[in-house]
Amino acid sequence: MQTGLLGPLRQKIDRRSYLVLVAVGLLTPLLVWWAAATWGGADPVFLPGPRQVLQRVQVWYHDENLLDDLSISVLRVLAGWLLSVLIALPLGLYIGTYARVQAVLEPLTDLVRYMPAVAFVPLIMLWIGIDEQAKVAVIFIGTFFQMVLMVAEDVRRVPITQVEAGQTMGASRRELIEKVILPSAKPALLDTLRLTMGWAWTYLVVAELVAANSGLGFAIIKAQRFLQTDKIFAGILLIGLLGLAMDQGFRLIHRLAFPWLHRSA
Amino acid sequence: MSTPVVVSCSEVVKRFQRGSGTTLALDRISLDVHEGEFVTLVGASGCGKSTLLRALAGLEQHDSGVIAVDGAPIRGPGAERAMVFQNYSLYPWLTVRDNISFTRQLAVHTRERTSASVEAALGRADALIRLMGLQEVADAHPNQLSGGMQQRVAIARALMSRPRILLMDEPFGALDAQTREVMHDLILHVSNLERCTVVFVTHDVEEAIYLGQRVVVMAPRPGRIDGIYSVPLPRLRSQPMKNLPEFIALKAGILDRIRATAGMQTDVDMLAQLSDRAHAGPAGSG
């Protein structure tokens, strides 16, 4: 069958070809970057090469407390994200379960969701100040409103027959939520947590604009002032790698927690 | 009928709001189901057979009239009225065994938490697994099972807490014809062994006659009972009975009633026109 470069539509490929293609997808940009930096003739201030960035990471690690920047950023992201999770999970559960709660809260959430989190920064500084809480607040605002709506949608996607079957077996309202709706929505909820964790990372740099003196985002902003392009590259790449690692962590948890969803037929 | 009445509907009315007007989904339905009886509801789409079943389950509220179980009017769903759905009702995160014993997690069924009752429940789950032929897949998850096996699990789960009545909403509607025949004989066998009372909704007249002791034929607009037929066959059925003259006659009679009440006259007219045109030849366009 003639399938061309893209292969057949919506069909699985074997693990080996998958890994090869993953490598191609990741290595190609790296090679292009390296080639452009080496032979492109651009000033290293504008386009530092991979080797230069790697050296920069080493200097950062040995002399400029990379691990401190890294851990404080991870902490901020986790704190803002966890705060979102703590409020968004129960709230989304209620919005997705009860039409009355949905009517009251969902349009409001939808409205706030479209307000740019970055624009809240001056207000946050005014109301919360410039301490750690302010940074956590930026990440919280960036993730929370999206998360609530996604959780509500996950809960609404639980097949109604699963709920009705529970009802005709005599489950109380509380039992329906605890023993049917929550376990049924769990895999989707974990995916929502994974996606929103990604967004939390994207708000890190904005959060560390607020009078920070440490963190990956802060390091990037400071490097900009001193025209240390290689450090900007290093910071961005590190955030990307950390995000990717967490994403893979979530996928691993998904496979371990919901084995029946990952069994090949 | 000599056995006591388990479920009785009297003058049950259900209206659906549709745009500015309302439709009568159930128009003063009265029906008694006796202990140990297997009653099937059949009719064209829109006749209210599923609505009636869901009202019996308490999943749908009726506007007036009374639905009573053992003489007590129902208020919402209850464990004594278990329901088997067409599909997607199993819990994919539980194994077959845990799906079947799910009711044991619920407060209604565990008020007397003695070791004897726990043991009895475990024995009951095992017995149902054997009865339904699920031994091989007891530790599998639902998504590893075929549609027919999934419905076996759903039936076992519904029977687990010995409900007063088993409500079945087109439970075999999504299965292929061969699997369906097997399931028919299985559900007859099981209902006989468990001595359970069953109300079974289907759009398939043959299925309705083969399973039912009484066939309730419903008609649409408004949803109502058109007629109730006793099936002149012994309780224990077998596939060859489908060829008996009384089976065929009953099936023809019920199908006639369904056609007559289905309100598909416009479709019939259109088909007649189409065949007229086909006979007139391909030249007859416009």
HADDOCK unambig.tbl for C-alpha pairs under 7 A between the chains (distance, minus, plus):
assign (segid A and resid 161 and name CA) (segid B and resid 88 and name CA) 6.32 0.50 0.50
assign (segid A and resid 161 and name CA) (segid B and resid 89 and name CA) 4.94 0.50 0.50
assign (segid A and resid 162 and name CA) (segid B and resid 88 and name CA) 6.74 0.50 0.50
assign (segid A and resid 162 and name CA) (segid B and resid 89 and name CA) 4.41 0.50 0.50
assign (segid A and resid 162 and name CA) (segid B and resid 90 and name CA) 6.42 0.50 0.50
assign (segid A and resid 162 and name CA) (segid B and resid 91 and name CA) 6.81 0.50 0.50
assign (segid A and resid 165 and name CA) (segid B and resid 83 and name CA) 6.63 0.50 0.50
assign (segid A and resid 165 and name CA) (segid B and resid 89 and name CA) 6.10 0.50 0.50
assign (segid A and resid 167 and name CA) (segid B and resid 77 and name CA) 5.90 0.50 0.50
assign (segid A and resid 167 and name CA) (segid B and resid 78 and name CA) 6.96 0.50 0.50
assign (segid A and resid 168 and name CA) (segid B and resid 57 and name CA) 6.71 0.50 0.50
assign (segid A and resid 168 and name CA) (segid B and resid 77 and name CA) 5.39 0.50 0.50
assign (segid A and resid 168 and name CA) (segid B and resid 78 and name CA) 5.47 0.50 0.50
assign (segid A and resid 168 and name CA) (segid B and resid 79 and name CA) 5.50 0.50 0.50
assign (segid A and resid 168 and name CA) (segid B and resid 81 and name CA) 6.24 0.50 0.50
assign (segid A and resid 168 and name CA) (segid B and resid 82 and name CA) 5.07 0.50 0.50
assign (segid A and resid 168 and name CA) (segid B and resid 83 and name CA) 6.00 0.50 0.50
assign (segid A and resid 169 and name CA) (segid B and resid 78 and name CA) 6.67 0.50 0.50
assign (segid A and resid 169 and name CA) (segid B and resid 79 and name CA) 4.54 0.50 0.50
assign (segid A and resid 169 and name CA) (segid B and resid 82 and name CA) 5.78 0.50 0.50
assign (segid A and resid 169 and name CA) (segid B and resid 103 and name CA) 6.30 0.50 0.50
assign (segid A and resid 170 and name CA) (segid B and resid 77 and name CA) 6.94 0.50 0.50
assign (segid A and resid 170 and name CA) (segid B and resid 78 and name CA) 4.98 0.50 0.50
assign (segid A and resid 170 and name CA) (segid B and resid 79 and name CA) 4.09 0.50 0.50
assign (segid A and resid 170 and name CA) (segid B and resid 108 and name CA) 6.42 0.50 0.50
assign (segid A and resid 171 and name CA) (segid B and resid 106 and name CA) 5.95 0.50 0.50
assign (segid A and resid 260 and name CA) (segid B and resid 141 and name CA) 6.62 0.50 0.50
